[in-house]
Amino acid sequence: MTSSVPFLRYLDLDEDADERAVRRAYAQRLKAVDQEADPASFQALREAYETSMRWLQWRLQQQTEDHEQPEPAPAPLPAPEPEAVAATEPIATSHDPRAMAEVLRAELAQALHERHFTKPAQVRECLQQALDDPRLIDMDARFFFEWGVTAILASGWQPGHELLFEVAVETFDWRHDRARLLSLGREGQVVDSAIVELEAFGSRQAPIYNGASREQLIQRLRESERPDDQVLAACLPAVEHMVSLYPHWLHIVTNTRNLERWREWAREAANPARRPAAPSKPEPLGHKIALAMLFIVGLCVLLWWTAPDDKPAATVAQAHARGASEIPGEPPPKFADEGTVGSPAIYLTPPRILYPAQAKREGQQGQVIVGVLVRKNGDIGEVRVVQGSGYALLDEAAVRGMRTASFQPARIEGQNVDAWFKAPVNFRLGS
């Protein structure tokens, strides 16, 4: 039976597969992939193979640790009564590890929803209770539960998720064991990207936006109440800029879905200012316009009468000279944070960035700044490297990955426009 684990399912294997089975499945599928004509399929196959091998190593390590801890000799007990034997039988009955992990994941999600945690210590206690549950003694169940925690986080912010993210990163040691985190599939990749973005967020200087810190803006975005018009006008560009820089992390720790509501409220607040006052005296306004037009016509006639005869020729000659010297080249991209638009483009679906296997083997890492031209209909136009990492493999992977994203286009005064979007892509080798 094929596994429900994504990377094993890609190789058409189940959870009982060993390293030999993984290598054999990889070799069989490699014969059907043209690495030159279809590099994306080759990369996906390679990622599934490497992730499966890491998962098998992790499972072997867990088995070794379990065997190194001998169980204490049980104290002699009197013969149990029939009722006592019946009570212990369900514990010895085999269960589906994935089903047991799903029950505990659902209990954790329900606790976050109902208990309204306000401190990391409260979430840490709740998570530790789940990890200490006897149903997670099975190492496969524990693996599925850890995947379930990443699934909760990757699904988007709900109350308490910002605390769960902080606690889970520490409890599972994801910051230092990225290989295990990446073995958890797409959800693990989202959480890994969020950790990288959080580190970038912490390394930057903390600007103050009209009296509000970045942390206060993130908290504001979680709230459903409408901010006052001054806060919307002053802070909306800053919030949009932060979401474009840290899409995965903010997707987990704040309600980025509120951003569209903020935009709508900002448009509503701006409409009265743009709407002209109702004309109470149309006739005087018409007289003023007529007088102004007469003055302009008279001034033009006077200038034409007094102009020298050779002026048109000089003007034509100047125009030819300008035409020969002012041929515009390809302008560099201007991004939303450089004042080009009022509301920059934002992710609807974050990009799927694949770390090239060859780059990993050669120890290549770094950051690529990618520019994406987002059309007003949301389509992706040009994608180019603005600042390279120094490695062609990483630069090409960043450009290729950004084309998998989807965007909400930038806006000016409520109208969608074409605009450049700047995205940092981090490639970091595991510890």
DOVO-381058 format. One record per residue (C-alpha): residue in one letter; residue number from 1; z, y negated, x negated; chain. Coordinates in Angstrom, 1 decimal, m for minus. Layout:
<nodes>
NODE   lodren   doro       pz       py       px   drengu
NODE        a    NUM        Z        Y        X        A
...
</nodes>
This chain:
<nodes>
NODE   lodren   doro       pz       py       px   drengu
NODE        m      1      0.0      0.0      0.0        A
NODE        t      2     m0.9     m3.4     m1.4        A
NODE        s      3      2.0     m5.7     m2.3        A
NODE        s      4      2.9     m8.8     m0.4        A
NODE        v      5      3.6    m10.5     m3.7        A
NODE        p      6      0.7    m12.9     m4.3        A
NODE        f      7     m0.1    m12.1     m7.9        A
NODE        l      8      0.1     m8.3     m7.4        A
NODE        r      9     m1.9     m8.5     m4.2        A
NODE        y     10     m4.6    m10.3     m6.2        A
NODE        l     11     m4.8     m7.2     m8.4        A
NODE        d     12     m4.6     m4.9     m5.4        A
NODE        l     13     m1.3     m3.4     m6.6        A
NODE        d     14      2.1     m2.8     m5.1        A
NODE        e     15      5.7     m3.4     m6.3        A
NODE        d     16      5.8      0.1     m7.9        A
NODE        a     17      3.1     m0.8    m10.4        A
NODE        d     18      3.8     m0.6    m14.2        A
NODE        e     19      2.3     m2.4    m17.1        A
NODE        r     20     m0.4      0.3    m17.5        A
NODE        a     21     m1.5     m0.1    m13.9        A
NODE        v     22     m1.6     m3.9    m14.3        A
NODE        r     23     m3.8     m3.6    m17.4        A
NODE        r     24     m6.1     m1.1    m15.8        A
NODE        a     25     m6.5     m3.3    m12.6        A
NODE        y     26     m7.2     m6.3    m14.8        A
NODE        a     27     m9.8     m4.5    m16.9        A
NODE        q     28    m11.6     m3.2    m13.8        A
NODE        r     29    m11.8     m6.7    m12.2        A
NODE        l     30    m12.8     m8.4    m15.4        A
NODE        k     31    m16.0     m6.4    m15.5        A
NODE        a     32    m17.1     m7.9    m12.2        A
NODE        v     33    m16.4    m11.6    m13.3        A
NODE        d     34    m18.9    m13.7    m15.2        A
NODE        q     35    m16.7    m15.9    m17.4        A
NODE        e     36    m19.5    m18.4    m18.0        A
NODE        a     37    m20.9    m18.6    m14.5        A
NODE        d     38    m17.6    m18.4    m12.6        A
NODE        p     39    m14.8    m19.8    m14.8        A
NODE        a     40    m12.5    m20.5    m11.8        A
NODE        s     41    m12.5    m16.8    m10.8        A
NODE        f     42    m11.8    m15.7    m14.4        A
NODE        q     43     m9.0    m18.2    m14.6        A
NODE        a     44     m7.4    m17.0    m11.4        A
NODE        l     45     m7.7    m13.4    m12.5        A
NODE        r     46     m6.1    m14.2    m15.9        A
NODE        e     47     m3.3    m16.1    m14.2        A
NODE        a     48     m2.6    m13.1    m11.9        A
NODE        y     49     m2.5    m10.7    m14.8        A
NODE        e     50     m0.2    m12.9    m17.0        A
NODE        t     51      2.1    m13.6    m14.1        A
NODE        s     52      2.3     m9.9    m13.2        A
NODE        m     53      3.2     m8.9    m16.8        A
NODE        r     54      5.9    m11.6    m16.9        A
NODE        w     55      7.3    m10.3    m13.6        A
NODE        l     56      7.4     m6.7    m14.9        A
NODE        q     57      9.3     m7.9    m18.0        A
NODE        w     58     11.8     m9.7    m15.8        A
NODE        r     59     12.3     m6.6    m13.7        A
NODE        l     60     12.8     m4.4    m16.8        A
NODE        q     61     15.4     m6.9    m18.1        A
NODE        q     62     17.2     m6.8    m14.8        A
NODE        q     63     17.3     m3.0    m14.9        A
NODE        t     64     18.6     m3.0    m18.4        A
NODE        e     65     21.4     m5.4    m17.5        A
NODE        d     66     22.4     m3.3    m14.5        A
NODE        h     67     22.5     m0.1    m16.7        A
NODE        e     68     24.6     m1.9    m19.4        A
NODE        q     69     27.4     m2.6    m16.9        A
NODE        p     70     29.1      0.7    m16.1        A
NODE        e     71     30.7      1.0    m12.7        A
NODE        p     72     34.5      1.4    m12.8        A
NODE        a     73     35.8      4.9    m12.0        A
NODE        p     74     36.8      4.9     m8.4        A
NODE        a     75     40.5      5.5     m7.7        A
NODE        p     76     41.3      8.7     m5.9        A
NODE        l     77     41.4      8.1     m2.1        A
NODE        p     78     42.5     10.3      0.7        A
NODE        a     79     39.8     11.9      2.7        A
NODE        p     80     38.2      9.3      5.0        A
NODE        e     81     38.4      9.6      8.7        A
NODE        p     82     35.1     10.1     10.5        A
NODE        e     83     35.1      6.4     11.7        A
NODE        a     84     35.4      5.2      8.1        A
NODE        v     85     32.5      7.4      6.9        A
NODE        a     86     30.4      6.0      9.8        A
NODE        a     87     31.3      2.5      8.8        A
NODE        t     88     30.0      2.9      5.2        A
NODE        e     89     26.8      4.7      6.1        A
NODE        p     90     24.7      1.5      6.8        A
NODE        i     91     25.5      0.3      3.3        A
NODE        a     92     23.9      3.4      1.7        A
NODE        t     93     20.9      3.2      4.0        A
NODE        s     94     17.7      2.0      2.2        A
NODE        h     95     16.3     m1.3      3.4        A
NODE        d     96     13.1     m3.3      2.7        A
NODE        p     97     14.0     m5.7     m0.1        A
NODE        r     98     11.7     m8.4      1.2        A
NODE        a     99     13.2     m8.2      4.7        A
NODE        m    100     16.8     m8.5      3.4        A
NODE        a    101     15.8    m11.5      1.3        A
NODE        e    102     14.1    m13.1      4.2        A
NODE        v    103     17.3    m12.8      6.3        A
NODE        l    104     19.3    m14.6      3.7        A
NODE        r    105     16.6    m17.2      3.2        A
NODE        a    106     16.7    m17.9      6.9        A
NODE        e    107     20.5    m18.2      6.9        A
NODE        l    108     20.3    m20.7      4.0        A
NODE        a    109     17.7    m22.8      5.8        A
NODE        q    110     19.7    m22.8      9.0        A
NODE        a    111     22.9    m23.8      7.1        A
NODE        l    112     21.0    m26.8      5.6        A
NODE        h    113     19.8    m27.8      9.0        A
NODE        e    114     23.1    m27.4     10.9        A
NODE        r    115     25.9    m28.2      8.5        A
NODE        h    116     24.5    m31.6      7.3        A
NODE        f    117     25.5    m31.3      3.6        A
NODE        t    118     26.1    m34.5      1.8        A
NODE        k    119     27.2    m33.3     m1.7        A
NODE        p    120     25.6    m30.9     m4.2        A
NODE        a    121     28.9    m29.0     m4.4        A
NODE        q    122     28.6    m28.0     m0.7        A
NODE        v    123     25.0    m26.7     m1.2        A
NODE        r    124     26.0    m24.9     m4.4        A
NODE        e    125     28.8    m23.0     m2.6        A
NODE        c    126     26.4    m22.0      0.2        A
NODE        l    127     23.7    m20.8     m2.3        A
NODE        q    128     26.2    m18.9     m4.4        A
NODE        q    129     27.5    m17.1     m1.3        A
NODE        a    130     24.0    m15.9     m0.6        A
NODE        l    131     23.5    m14.7     m4.2        A
NODE        d    132     26.9    m12.9     m4.0        A
NODE        d    133     25.8    m11.1     m0.8        A
NODE        p    134     25.7     m7.3     m1.3        A
NODE        r    135     22.2     m7.3      0.2        A
NODE        l    136     20.9     m9.0     m3.0        A
NODE        i    137     22.2     m6.3     m5.3        A
NODE        d    138     18.7     m4.8     m5.3        A
NODE        m    139     16.8     m6.7     m8.0        A
NODE        d    140     13.6     m6.9     m5.9        A
NODE        a    141     15.5     m8.4     m3.0        A
NODE        r    142     17.0    m11.0     m5.4        A
NODE        f    143     13.5    m11.8     m6.7        A
NODE        f    144     12.2    m12.3     m3.1        A
NODE        f    145     15.2    m14.5     m2.3        A
NODE        e    146     14.5    m16.7     m5.3        A
NODE        w    147     10.9    m17.0     m4.1        A
NODE        g    148     12.3    m17.8     m0.6        A
NODE        v    149     14.2    m20.8     m2.1        A
NODE        t    150     11.0    m22.1     m3.7        A
NODE        a    151      9.3    m21.7     m0.3        A
NODE        i    152     11.9    m23.8      1.4        A
NODE        l    153     11.5    m26.6     m1.1        A
NODE        a    154      7.7    m26.4     m1.2        A
NODE        s    155      7.4    m26.6      2.6        A
NODE        g    156      8.4    m30.3      2.4        A
NODE        w    157     11.5    m32.4      2.8        A
NODE        q    158     14.1    m31.7      5.5        A
NODE        p    159     17.8    m32.9      5.4        A
NODE        g    160     19.5    m31.3      2.5        A
NODE        h    161     16.4    m30.3      0.6        A
NODE        e    162     17.0    m32.9     m2.0        A
NODE        l    163     20.5    m31.4     m2.7        A
NODE        l    164     19.1    m27.8     m2.7        A
NODE        f    165     16.4    m28.9     m5.3        A
NODE        e    166     19.1    m30.2     m7.6        A
NODE        v    167     21.3    m27.2     m7.2        A
NODE        a    168     18.6    m24.5     m7.4        A
NODE        v    169     17.1    m25.9    m10.6        A
NODE        e    170     20.5    m25.6    m12.2        A
NODE        t    171     21.5    m22.3    m10.6        A
NODE        f    172     18.2    m20.4    m11.4        A
NODE        d    173     17.7    m22.3    m14.7        A
NODE        w    174     14.2    m23.2    m13.8        A
NODE        r    175     14.0    m26.0    m16.2        A
NODE        h    176     14.3    m23.6    m19.2        A
NODE        d    177     12.8    m20.4    m17.7        A
NODE        r    178      9.5    m21.8    m16.5        A
NODE        a    179      7.8    m18.4    m16.9        A
NODE        r    180     10.0    m16.9    m14.1        A
NODE        l    181      9.4    m19.9    m11.9        A
NODE        l    182      5.7    m19.8    m12.3        A
NODE        s    183      5.7    m16.0    m11.5        A
NODE        l    184      6.8    m17.0     m8.0        A
NODE        g    185      3.3    m18.0     m7.0        A
NODE        r    186      2.0    m21.3     m5.5        A
NODE        e    187      5.5    m22.2     m4.3        A
NODE        g    188      6.9    m21.8     m7.8        A
NODE        q    189      4.0    m24.0     m9.2        A
NODE        v    190      4.9    m26.8     m6.7        A
NODE        v    191      8.6    m26.7     m7.8        A
NODE        d    192      7.6    m26.6    m11.5        A
NODE        s    193      5.4    m29.7    m11.0        A
NODE        a    194      8.3    m31.4     m9.2        A
NODE        i    195     10.6    m30.7    m12.2        A
NODE        v    196      8.0    m32.2    m14.6        A
NODE        e    197      7.6    m35.3    m12.4        A
NODE        l    198     11.4    m35.7    m12.1        A
NODE        e    199     11.7    m35.7    m15.9        A
NODE        a    200      8.9    m38.4    m16.1        A
NODE        f    201     10.7    m40.4    m13.4        A
NODE        g    202     13.9    m40.3    m15.4        A
NODE        s    203     12.2    m41.3    m18.6        A
NODE        r    204     10.7    m44.5    m17.2        A
NODE        q    205     12.5    m47.8    m16.9        A
NODE        a    206     13.9    m48.3    m13.4        A
NODE        p    207     12.3    m51.5    m11.9        A
NODE        i    208     13.9    m53.3     m9.0        A
NODE        y    209     11.6    m54.0     m6.1        A
NODE        n    210     12.7    m57.2     m4.3        A
NODE        g    211     16.4    m56.2     m4.7        A
NODE        a    212     15.9    m52.4     m4.0        A
NODE        s    213     16.0    m49.7     m6.6        A
NODE        r    214     13.7    m46.7     m6.7        A
NODE        e    215     16.5    m44.5     m5.5        A
NODE        q    216     17.2    m46.8     m2.5        A
NODE        l    217     13.5    m46.8     m1.6        A
NODE        i    218     13.5    m43.0     m1.7        A
NODE        q    219     16.6    m42.9      0.6        A
NODE        r    220     14.9    m45.4      2.9        A
NODE        l    221     11.9    m43.2      3.2        A
NODE        r    222     14.1    m40.3      4.5        A
NODE        e    223     15.3    m42.4      7.4        A
NODE        s    224     13.5    m42.5     10.8        A
NODE        e    225     14.6    m46.1     11.6        A
NODE        r    226     12.0    m48.8     11.2        A
NODE        p    227     12.7    m51.2      8.3        A
NODE        d    228     12.6    m54.9      9.0        A
NODE        d    229      9.3    m56.7      8.4        A
NODE        q    230     10.4    m58.3      5.1        A
NODE        v    231     11.3    m54.9      3.6        A
NODE        l    232      8.0    m53.4      4.8        A
NODE        a    233      5.9    m56.2      3.2        A
NODE        a    234      7.9    m56.2      0.0        A
NODE        c    235      8.5    m52.5     m0.6        A
NODE        l    236      5.5    m50.6      0.9        A
NODE        p    237      3.2    m51.0     m2.1        A
NODE        a    238      6.1    m49.8     m4.4        A
NODE        v    239      6.7    m46.7     m2.3        A
NODE        e    240      3.0    m45.9     m2.2        A
NODE        h    241      2.8    m46.3     m6.0        A
NODE        m    242      5.7    m43.9     m6.5        A
NODE        v    243      4.2    m41.3     m4.2        A
NODE        s    244      1.0    m41.4     m6.1        A
NODE        l    245      2.9    m40.9     m9.4        A
NODE        y    246      5.3    m38.2     m8.3        A
NODE        p    247      3.7    m36.4     m5.3        A
NODE        h    248      5.3    m33.0     m5.7        A
NODE        w    249      8.9    m34.2     m6.4        A
NODE        l    250      8.9    m36.8     m3.6        A
NODE        h    251      7.3    m34.2     m1.3        A
NODE        i    252     10.6    m32.2     m1.8        A
NODE        v    253     13.3    m34.9     m1.9        A
NODE        t    254     12.1    m37.4      0.6        A
NODE        n    255     10.1    m37.7      3.8        A
NODE        t    256      6.7    m38.7      2.6        A
NODE        r    257      5.3    m38.2      6.1        A
NODE        n    258      7.1    m41.4      7.0        A
NODE        l    259      4.7    m43.3      4.7        A
NODE        e    260      2.0    m43.4      7.4        A
NODE        r    261      4.5    m44.7      9.9        A
NODE        w    262      5.5    m47.5      7.4        A
NODE        r    263      1.8    m48.4      7.1        A
NODE        e    264      1.4    m48.6     10.8        A
NODE        w    265      4.5    m50.8     11.2        A
NODE        a    266      3.3    m53.0      8.4        A
NODE        r    267     m0.1    m53.5     10.2        A
NODE        e    268      1.8    m54.3     13.4        A
NODE        a    269      3.9    m56.9     11.6        A
NODE        a    270      0.9    m58.5      9.9        A
NODE        n    271     m1.2    m58.8     13.1        A
NODE        p    272      0.6    m61.8     14.5        A
NODE        a    273      0.2    m63.7     11.2        A
NODE        r    274     m3.5    m63.0     11.2        A
NODE        r    275     m4.0    m63.7     14.9        A
NODE        p    276     m5.0    m67.4     15.3        A
NODE        a    277     m3.1    m69.5     17.9        A
NODE        a    278     m4.7    m69.9     21.3        A
NODE        p    279     m6.8    m73.1     21.3        A
NODE        s    280     m5.1    m75.6     23.6        A
NODE        k    281     m7.5    m78.5     23.0        A
NODE        p    282    m11.0    m77.1     22.5        A
NODE        e    283    m12.8    m80.3     23.0        A
NODE        p    284    m11.2    m82.3     20.1        A
NODE        l    285    m11.8    m79.3     17.9        A
NODE        g    286    m15.5    m79.3     18.8        A
NODE        h    287    m15.8    m83.0     18.1        A
NODE        k    288    m14.3    m82.5     14.6        A
NODE        i    289    m16.8    m79.7     13.8        A
NODE        a    290    m19.7    m81.9     14.9        A
NODE        l    291    m18.6    m84.8     12.8        A
NODE        a    292    m18.1    m82.5      9.8        A
NODE        m    293    m21.6    m81.1     10.1        A
NODE        l    294    m23.1    m84.6     10.3        A
NODE        f    295    m21.3    m85.6      7.2        A
NODE        i    296    m22.5    m82.5      5.3        A
NODE        v    297    m26.1    m83.0      6.3        A
NODE        g    298    m26.0    m86.7      5.3        A
NODE        l    299    m24.5    m85.8      1.9        A
NODE        c    300    m27.2    m83.2      1.3        A
NODE        v    301    m30.0    m85.7      2.1        A
NODE        l    302    m28.5    m88.3     m0.3        A
NODE        l    303    m28.2    m85.8     m3.1        A
NODE        w    304    m31.8    m84.6     m2.7        A
NODE        w    305    m33.1    m88.2     m2.6        A
NODE        t    306    m31.3    m89.1     m5.9        A
NODE        a    307    m32.0    m85.9     m7.8        A
NODE        p    308    m34.4    m86.1    m10.8        A
NODE        d    309    m37.8    m84.3    m10.5        A
NODE        d    310    m37.3    m81.9    m13.3        A
NODE        k    311    m34.1    m80.4    m11.9        A
NODE        p    312    m35.7    m77.4    m10.1        A
NODE        a    313    m37.6    m76.4    m13.2        A
NODE        a    314    m34.4    m76.5    m15.3        A
NODE        t    315    m32.6    m74.5    m12.7        A
NODE        v    316    m35.2    m71.8    m12.7        A
NODE        a    317    m35.2    m71.6    m16.5        A
NODE        q    318    m31.4    m71.2    m16.5        A
NODE        a    319    m31.6    m68.5    m13.9        A
NODE        h    320    m34.0    m66.5    m16.1        A
NODE        a    321    m31.8    m67.0    m19.0        A
NODE        r    322    m28.8    m65.7    m17.1        A
NODE        g    323    m30.7    m62.7    m15.8        A
NODE        a    324    m31.6    m61.6    m19.3        A
NODE        s    325    m28.0    m61.9    m20.6        A
NODE        e    326    m25.8    m60.9    m17.6        A
NODE        i    327    m26.9    m57.3    m17.0        A
NODE        p    328    m23.6    m55.7    m15.8        A
NODE        g    329    m22.6    m52.4    m17.4        A
NODE        e    330    m20.6    m49.6    m15.8        A
NODE        p    331    m17.2    m51.3    m15.0        A
NODE        p    332    m14.0    m49.5    m16.0        A
NODE        p    333    m12.1    m48.0    m13.0        A
NODE        k    334     m9.5    m50.3    m11.4        A
NODE        f    335     m6.6    m48.5     m9.9        A
NODE        a    336     m4.5    m49.3     m6.9        A
NODE        d    337     m1.5    m50.4     m8.9        A
NODE        e    338     m3.6    m53.0    m10.7        A
NODE        g    339     m4.0    m55.1     m7.5        A
NODE        t    340     m7.3    m53.8     m6.3        A
NODE        v    341     m6.1    m52.7     m2.8        A
NODE        g    342     m3.1    m53.3     m0.6        A
NODE        s    343     m2.4    m49.7      0.2        A
NODE        p    344     m3.5    m47.1     m2.5        A
NODE        a    345     m4.8    m43.7     m1.7        A
NODE        i    346     m2.2    m40.9     m1.5        A
NODE        y    347     m2.3    m37.1     m1.6        A
NODE        l    348     m2.7    m35.1      1.6        A
NODE        t    349     m2.8    m31.9     m0.4        A
NODE        p    350     m1.7    m32.0     m4.1        A
NODE        p    351     m4.1    m30.6     m6.7        A
NODE        r    352     m4.0    m27.0     m7.9        A
NODE        i    353     m3.9    m27.4    m11.7        A
NODE        l    354     m4.4    m24.2    m13.7        A
NODE        y    355     m3.2    m24.1    m17.3        A
NODE        p    356     m6.1    m22.6    m19.4        A
NODE        a    357     m5.0    m19.3    m20.9        A
NODE        q    358     m6.8    m20.1    m24.2        A
NODE        a    359     m4.9    m23.4    m24.4        A
NODE        k    360     m1.6    m21.5    m23.9        A
NODE        r    361     m2.5    m19.1    m26.7        A
NODE        e    362     m3.4    m21.9    m29.0        A
NODE        g    363     m0.2    m23.8    m28.2        A
NODE        q    364     m2.0    m26.8    m26.7        A
NODE        q    365      0.1    m29.1    m24.5        A
NODE        g    366      0.1    m32.8    m23.5        A
NODE        q    367     m0.6    m35.2    m20.7        A
NODE        v    368     m4.0    m36.2    m19.2        A
NODE        i    369     m4.5    m39.3    m17.1        A
NODE        v    370     m7.3    m38.7    m14.6        A
NODE        g    371     m9.1    m41.3    m12.5        A
NODE        v    372    m10.4    m40.2     m9.1        A
NODE        l    373    m12.7    m42.3     m7.0        A
NODE        v    374    m11.5    m41.7     m3.4        A
NODE        r    375    m14.2    m42.6     m0.9        A
NODE        k    376    m13.3    m44.4      2.3        A
NODE        n    377    m13.9    m41.2      4.3        A
NODE        g    378    m11.5    m39.3      2.1        A
NODE        d    379    m14.1    m37.5      0.0        A
NODE        i    380    m13.7    m37.3     m3.8        A
NODE        g    381    m16.4    m39.2     m5.7        A
NODE        e    382    m16.3    m39.4     m9.4        A
NODE        v    383    m13.5    m37.8    m11.4        A
NODE        r    384    m13.1    m38.9    m15.1        A
NODE        v    385    m10.5    m38.7    m17.9        A
NODE        v    386     m8.9    m42.1    m18.4        A
NODE        q    387     m6.6    m41.0    m21.2        A
NODE        g    388     m7.1    m37.6    m22.8        A
NODE        s    389     m4.6    m35.2    m24.1        A
NODE        g    390     m6.5    m34.6    m27.4        A
NODE        y    391     m7.6    m31.1    m26.2        A
NODE        a    392    m10.9    m30.6    m24.4        A
NODE        l    393     m9.6    m27.5    m22.6        A
NODE        l    394     m6.7    m29.4    m21.0        A
NODE        d    395     m8.9    m32.4    m20.1        A
NODE        e    396    m11.5    m30.2    m18.4        A
NODE        a    397     m8.8    m28.3    m16.5        A
NODE        a    398     m7.2    m31.5    m15.3        A
NODE        v    399    m10.5    m32.8    m14.0        A
NODE        r    400    m11.4    m29.5    m12.4        A
NODE        g    401     m8.0    m29.3    m10.8        A
NODE        m    402     m8.1    m32.8     m9.3        A
NODE        r    403    m11.2    m31.9     m7.4        A
NODE        t    404     m9.1    m29.4     m5.4        A
NODE        a    405     m6.9    m32.1     m4.0        A
NODE        s    406     m7.4    m34.0     m0.7        A
NODE        f    407     m6.6    m37.6     m0.2        A
NODE        q    408     m5.9    m40.2      2.4        A
NODE        p    409     m8.1    m43.2      1.4        A
NODE        a    410     m6.9    m46.6      0.3        A
NODE        r    411     m6.8    m49.4      2.9        A
NODE        i    412     m7.2    m53.2      3.0        A
NODE        e    413     m5.9    m54.9      6.1        A
NODE        g    414     m6.0    m51.6      8.1        A
NODE        q    415     m9.6    m50.6      6.9        A
NODE        n    416    m10.4    m47.6      4.7        A
NODE        v    417    m12.1    m48.6      1.4        A
NODE        d    418    m13.4    m46.9     m1.7        A
NODE        a    419    m10.8    m47.1     m4.5        A
NODE        w    420     m9.8    m45.4     m7.7        A
NODE        f    421     m6.7    m43.2     m7.8        A
NODE        k    422     m4.8    m42.6    m11.1        A
NODE        a    423     m3.0    m39.3    m11.5        A
NODE        p    424     m1.0    m38.0    m14.5        A
NODE        v    425     m1.4    m34.3    m15.2        A
NODE        n    426      1.2    m32.7    m17.5        A
NODE        f    427      0.6    m29.5    m19.4        A
NODE        r    428      3.8    m28.2    m21.0        A
NODE        l    429      4.4    m24.8    m22.6        A
NODE        g    430      7.4    m22.8    m21.4        A
NODE        s    431     10.5    m22.8    m23.5        A
</nodes>
